[in-house]
Amino acid sequence: MQASSSRPVPIALAVYATDAVGATKEVVHSTGAYSDAPTGVVTGLFRLTPSPTGYIVIPSTYHPTIHAPFTLVAHADQPFTLAALT
């Protein structure tokens, strides 16, 4: 994930398993500590087990009052769907 900002914004990304109503459960993978690297953050390779309730990807900034647009890039060896939560 990379923040699209003129100045570095500390960012991180976490992937959560969800329950039957879509609430987050445990973190299944993350980028770890927040980083303000201009290239963004990377999770490294990991595998998600197919789940009927799915997963939620949550990008965040270190400072909760700072919002920044971002680009999320995902690669997979199987088809998957990404949808924005509203």
C-alpha angles and dihedrals in degrees: 000000000000128000113228097218135126091234128041114271118194105242139175137179131215131186115211131192111231134216129229093282094046097257117143118259122175128348108254097183140353144175089245120222122023114267133196094195110143089231092059128227131309129202097202121224119323137153126231118208111230108262129188089216095047133207136280122221111208120191115193142178122229092239110055092211093056115086123187135175113244144187118231117200119189129182126193141171090218131048115270139169128231119196131176117242114232 
